[in-house]
Amino acid sequence: MMTPVPGVATADRENTPALRWALAALALSVLLSALGTSIANVALPTLAGSFSASFREVQWVVLAYLLAITSLIVGAGRLGDATGRRRLLLAGIFLFTVASAVCGFAPTLPLLIAARVVQGLGAAIMMALTMAFVADIAPRERTGSVMGLLGTMSAIGTALGPSLGGVLISVFSWRAIFFINLPLGLLALYLSWRYLPDIRPAPAVARAGFDVKGTLVLTLTLAAYALAMTPGHGSPGLLNVVLLLSAFFGVVIFVLIEARVPSPLIRLALFRDPLLSAGFAMSALVATVMMATLVVGPFHLSRALGLDAVLVGVVMSVGPLVAALTGVPAGRRVDRFGAQRMTVAGLAGMAAGSLLLAVMPPRFGIPGYLVPLALITASYALFQAANNTAVMTDIAPEQRGVISGMLNLSRNLGLVTGASAMGAVFAFASKSHDIMTASAEAVATGTRITFALATVLILMALVIAVGGRALGNRKSLSAGQS
């Protein structure tokens, strides 16, 4: 059991100014980490020109950040449970802010990629611990609303990145997309220090230790997976197959380690819960589709529709606007109608939006892209609120950090897949090794094929949602009868 000490008292959970500022600290942390994921996407063409690099080389500016988050997010959540969430969150925000400054000043592409790795380490801590704080500061009956707020900030950060990045690049330079994090990071650091409760672990939890071997194996396994999902010369080769096999064997070794260590990084018994397993799987599939919109969107708008950088940013700003208007109301609907029902509704909306992008001809222009994008983003906000609530409800205090880390891990596995595999599908479907030289018709074809695949992925998530709900209800009924 976790024991609160001076800070925002967990027992005082009314709608006080202190609670609102604590929620603001969490929301800003989520926004920064999500913004760091997406804001670099729109800069990839500019970075390729600035550093005289290929698209696949500058793609590592995105992948390095995602790889760092994905590799360490579960370990960060477990470490927060063992050492205290507030102090670790403060360290993560500080690391993210300093690394952002280094990214902005980076004179070479390798240094920029290295700084993005460090930035990703800070973001991993921020993402793992924000949801774990919800039960510490908010009343149970408002869990859906708070998750809706955090889901909104995640959706806004993910969708706002391209539009904000486009404006900053056109007005200043690509370096401004990293400098924008400095004032926001300092504000998040102050609010977290001032208003979040200092939750210390119980002695038994603190003495349990940290699974160093499991963390190392998981990090290497995820690194191999990310590399395997990045074709070196436009199509998968032998190295990609070897890396994918290495990732598979890494999973096997990780499972063996977790089954034997006294304090495992991930308790394998958690995967026997159908609701948890379904939540993790759906999160990965949905994130894959969301990253596909961010990777494909700027190239579709600039190459297929012929828009300049400013107009690309303006068009994609519809996403964050829709997310801002629908996220918190979506959380309230989760509280009212239930997480499972709203999960299905969110996935259905995403499937419809992806299908529209798959069949929409380029002659419909900007409206033909805006309507499906708005539908996907609004539905994503609803899904996030519902799925996060379903996964994090009734989790023991000493497991909140690691469960939050696993939920974010599944999301970031989807982002890695979306950035690499869906990017490769887009390039292959466009029949071009260099998207910047592909014809408008080829890019439009690549967009349609990519989102046809995205529709299939969301339909798979819908099947999981319905199946997981049925298994969960059956399990609850059996438990009640026994």
Protein Blocks (a to p, Z undefined) as FASTA:
>chain_A
ZZddedddfklmcfcfklmmmmmmmmmmmmmmmmmmmmmmmmmmmmmmmnopafklmmmm
mmmmmmmmmmmmmmmmmmmmmnopklmmmmmmmmmmmmmmmmmmombfklmmmmmmmmmm
mmmmmmmmmmmmmmmmpcfklmmmmmmmmmmmmmmmmmmmmmmmmmmmmmmmmklmmmmm
mmmmmmmmmmmmmmpccddddfklmmnopafklmmmmmmmmmmmmmmmmcfkopacfklm
mmmmmmmmmmmmmmmmmmmmmbdfbafklmmpmklmmmmmmmmmmmmmmmmmmmmmmmmm
mmmnopafklmmmmmmmmmmmmmmmmmmmmmmmmmnopklmmmmmmmmmmmmmmmmmmmc
fklmmmlmmmmmmmmmmmmmmmmmmmmmmmmgopafklmmmmmmmmmmmmmmmmmmmmmm
mmmmmmmmnopablklpcfklmmmmmmmmmmmmmmmmmmmmmmmmmmmmmmmmmmmmmmm
ZZ
